[in-house]
């Protein structure tokens, strides 16, 4: 498969990553949730990549601030949530649940995942077993409920949990260690979680990225994916919010 996924560490307070999906045959690339334009422009110049599409998962500024800069000297399509058009005026290709579009030969499926924001969407690419999920699903965690309800987020996470277990999970923040520490307070006897905590701690001690995760790994170690009701989810989310 001639596609490759790159991460740019924004090195900001929110620990954002900007993901780039490259077609290695054509050297064309998609950027997902560009926090800062200059980081993307610099990366593309260094790697000799041509930016072809921008994908946005939701309206929060740490996911959209780079868009206007990237459009300043090139006219490229901006894909994003139809339900957040009023907050992201630069979207040229609005998307909603079950929509499909293409990046070169890849077919991208849109899964609506309200909860973190009301219009949040995720991008699933079955052909390369990849999910770009913004702030809905994190490694051993999930996004805060800024706009949606616990019930909405519970159902959104269940939709993602039903994807093929080999699906790689590309979320947008390096929150993995803190999420692991919290997860252990919920499931202290989960052996898979204990082991993952040690692995993540070693990676962070070495200054390395902990992503992507996989759906299989999240089903084993993410307390938010392991809840059995919206009420149970709300209880655990409330505990996390108090930290």
C-alpha positions as CSV (number, residue, x, y, z in Angstrom):
1,X,0.0,0.0,0.0
2,X,1.6,3.2,-1.1
3,X,0.3,5.5,1.7
4,X,2.2,6.7,4.7
5,X,1.1,8.7,7.7
6,X,3.2,11.3,9.4
7,X,2.9,13.2,12.7
8,X,3.9,16.7,13.4
9,X,4.3,17.4,17.1
10,X,3.0,21.0,17.6
11,X,4.7,21.2,21.0
12,X,2.0,23.4,22.4
13,X,0.4,23.3,25.8
14,X,-2.5,21.1,24.5
15,X,0.0,18.6,23.1
16,X,-1.5,18.6,19.6
17,X,-0.4,16.4,16.8
18,X,-1.1,17.3,13.2
19,X,-1.5,14.2,11.0
20,X,-0.5,14.0,7.3
21,X,-1.6,11.2,5.0
22,X,0.9,10.9,2.1
23,X,0.4,9.1,-1.3
24,X,4.0,8.0,-1.7
25,X,3.6,7.4,-5.4
26,X,2.5,11.0,-6.2
27,X,4.0,12.8,-3.1
28,X,0.6,14.3,-2.6
29,X,-0.6,14.8,1.0
30,X,-3.7,15.5,3.1
31,X,-3.3,17.4,6.4
32,X,-5.8,16.6,9.2
33,X,-6.6,19.3,11.8
34,X,-3.8,21.7,11.1
35,X,-3.0,23.6,14.3
36,X,-0.4,25.9,12.8
37,X,0.1,26.6,9.0
38,X,3.9,27.1,9.1
39,X,4.5,23.7,10.6
40,X,2.7,22.1,7.8
41,X,4.3,24.2,5.1
42,X,7.7,23.6,6.5
43,X,7.2,19.8,6.7
44,X,5.9,19.6,3.1
45,X,8.8,21.6,1.9
46,X,11.3,19.4,3.6
47,X,9.7,16.2,2.4
48,X,8.9,17.6,-1.0
49,X,5.2,17.0,-0.6
50,X,2.3,18.8,-2.3
51,X,-0.7,19.6,-0.1
52,X,-3.9,18.5,-1.9
53,X,-6.7,18.4,0.8
54,X,-7.4,19.6,4.4
55,X,-9.6,17.6,6.7
56,X,-11.2,19.0,9.8
57,X,-12.9,17.0,12.6
58,X,-14.4,19.9,14.6
59,X,-14.3,23.6,15.1
60,X,-12.0,24.1,18.0
61,X,-9.2,26.5,17.2
62,X,-6.3,24.1,18.0
63,X,-7.7,22.0,15.1
64,X,-8.4,24.8,12.6
65,X,-6.1,27.7,13.2
66,X,-3.7,26.8,10.4
67,X,-6.4,26.6,7.7
68,X,-6.4,30.2,6.6
69,X,-2.6,30.3,6.4
70,X,-2.5,27.1,4.2
71,X,-5.1,28.6,1.9
72,X,-3.3,31.9,1.5
73,X,-1.2,30.8,-1.5
74,X,-3.1,27.8,-2.8
75,X,-6.7,26.9,-3.5
76,X,-7.3,23.4,-2.1
77,X,-10.5,21.8,-0.8
78,X,-11.3,21.9,2.9
79,X,-13.4,19.0,4.2
80,X,-15.2,19.4,7.5
81,X,-18.4,18.9,9.5
82,X,-21.6,20.3,7.8
83,X,-23.1,21.0,11.2
84,X,-20.2,23.3,12.1
85,X,-20.2,25.5,9.0
86,X,-21.3,28.5,11.0
87,X,-18.1,28.1,13.1
88,X,-15.6,27.1,10.3
89,X,-16.4,29.4,7.4
90,X,-13.5,28.0,5.3
91,X,-15.0,24.6,4.8
92,X,-15.6,24.1,1.0
93,X,-16.7,20.5,1.2
94,X,-19.2,20.0,4.1
95,X,-19.7,16.4,5.3
96,X,-22.1,14.5,7.4
97,X,-22.6,11.0,8.6
98,X,-22.2,8.2,6.0
99,X,-20.8,10.6,3.4
100,X,-17.9,9.4,1.3
101,X,-15.2,11.1,-0.8
102,X,-11.8,10.2,-2.2
103,X,-8.1,11.1,-1.7
104,X,-6.6,9.7,-4.9
105,X,-7.4,6.0,-4.8
106,X,-8.5,5.9,-1.1
107,X,-12.2,6.0,-0.2
108,X,-12.9,7.9,3.0
109,X,-16.0,7.3,5.1
110,X,-17.4,9.9,7.5
111,X,-18.7,8.8,10.9
112,X,-20.6,11.4,12.9
113,X,-19.4,11.4,16.5
114,X,-21.1,14.2,18.5
115,X,-20.2,14.6,22.1
116,X,-17.0,16.7,22.3
117,X,-18.7,19.1,20.0
118,X,-22.1,18.7,18.5
119,X,-20.9,18.4,14.9
120,X,-17.7,16.4,15.4
121,X,-16.9,14.0,12.6
122,X,-14.3,11.3,12.1
123,X,-12.6,10.0,9.0
124,X,-12.4,6.2,8.5
125,X,-10.3,4.6,5.7
126,X,-11.0,0.9,5.6
127,X,-8.4,0.2,2.9
128,X,-5.5,1.3,5.1
129,X,-7.2,0.4,8.5
130,X,-7.0,4.0,9.7
131,X,-9.3,6.3,11.7
132,X,-8.6,10.0,12.2
133,X,-10.8,10.7,15.2
134,X,-10.0,14.2,16.4
135,X,-11.0,14.6,20.0
136,X,-13.7,11.9,20.2
137,X,-11.6,8.8,21.1
138,X,-8.2,9.1,22.8
139,X,-5.7,6.5,23.7
140,X,-7.3,5.2,27.0
141,X,-9.5,8.2,27.0
142,X,-12.1,10.3,25.2
143,X,-12.8,14.0,24.7
144,X,-14.5,16.2,27.2
145,X,-18.2,17.0,26.7
146,X,-18.0,20.6,25.8
147,X,-21.3,20.7,23.8
148,X,-22.8,17.2,23.7
149,X,-24.3,14.9,26.3
150,X,-22.9,11.8,27.9
151,X,-25.4,9.8,26.0
152,X,-24.3,11.2,22.6
153,X,-20.6,10.5,23.4
154,X,-21.4,7.0,24.6
155,X,-23.1,6.2,21.3
156,X,-20.3,7.9,19.3
157,X,-17.7,5.8,21.1
158,X,-19.7,2.6,20.5
159,X,-19.8,3.4,16.8
160,X,-16.0,3.6,16.8
161,X,-15.6,0.5,19.0
162,X,-17.5,-1.4,16.3
163,X,-14.9,-0.8,13.6
164,X,-12.5,-3.6,12.7
165,X,-10.2,-4.3,15.6
166,X,-7.0,-3.8,13.5
167,X,-8.0,-0.2,12.8
168,X,-5.3,2.3,13.8
169,X,-6.5,5.2,15.9
170,X,-5.0,8.6,15.1
171,X,-6.2,11.0,17.7
172,X,-4.9,14.5,18.0
173,X,-3.4,14.9,21.5
174,X,-0.6,13.3,23.4
175,X,-2.7,12.6,26.5
176,X,-1.9,8.9,26.7
177,X,0.1,8.8,29.9
178,X,-2.3,10.9,31.9
179,X,-5.2,8.9,30.5
180,X,-3.4,5.6,31.5
181,X,-3.0,6.9,35.0
182,X,-6.7,7.7,35.3
183,X,-7.7,4.4,33.6
184,X,-5.8,2.5,36.3
185,X,-7.9,4.2,39.0
186,X,-11.0,2.8,37.3
187,X,-9.6,-0.7,36.5
188,X,-6.7,-1.3,38.9
189,X,-6.7,-5.0,38.2
190,X,-6.7,-4.8,34.4
191,X,-3.4,-6.6,33.5
192,X,-3.4,-5.4,29.9
193,X,-3.8,-1.8,31.2
194,X,-1.0,-2.3,33.7
195,X,1.3,-3.5,30.9
196,X,0.2,-0.7,28.5
197,X,0.9,1.9,31.3
198,X,4.5,0.7,31.6
199,X,5.0,0.8,27.8
200,X,3.6,4.3,27.5
201,X,5.7,5.5,30.4
202,X,8.8,4.2,28.7
203,X,7.9,5.9,25.5
204,X,7.3,9.2,27.1
205,X,10.4,9.0,29.2
206,X,12.3,8.6,25.9
207,X,10.4,11.5,24.4
208,X,8.6,9.4,21.9
209,X,5.0,9.5,20.5
210,X,2.5,7.0,21.9
211,X,0.2,6.9,18.9
212,X,-1.5,5.5,16.9
213,X,-3.4,3.1,19.1
214,X,-5.7,0.4,17.7
215,X,-9.4,-0.3,18.3
216,X,-8.3,-3.7,19.8
217,X,-6.0,-2.0,22.3
218,X,-8.7,0.5,23.3
219,X,-11.3,-2.3,23.8
220,X,-8.8,-3.9,26.2
221,X,-7.6,-0.8,28.1
222,X,-9.9,2.2,27.6
223,X,-12.4,2.5,30.5
224,X,-14.7,4.7,28.4
225,X,-15.0,2.0,25.7
226,X,-15.6,-0.6,28.3
227,X,-18.7,1.0,29.9
228,X,-22.0,-0.8,29.5
229,X,-24.4,2.1,29.7
230,X,-24.5,5.9,29.1
231,X,-25.0,6.3,32.9
232,X,-21.8,4.3,33.6
233,X,-20.0,6.4,31.0
234,X,-21.2,9.6,32.5
235,X,-20.0,8.5,36.0
236,X,-16.5,7.8,34.7
237,X,-16.4,11.0,32.6
238,X,-17.4,13.0,35.7
239,X,-14.5,11.4,37.7
240,X,-12.0,12.3,35.0
241,X,-13.3,15.9,34.8
242,X,-12.7,16.4,38.5
243,X,-8.9,15.8,38.1
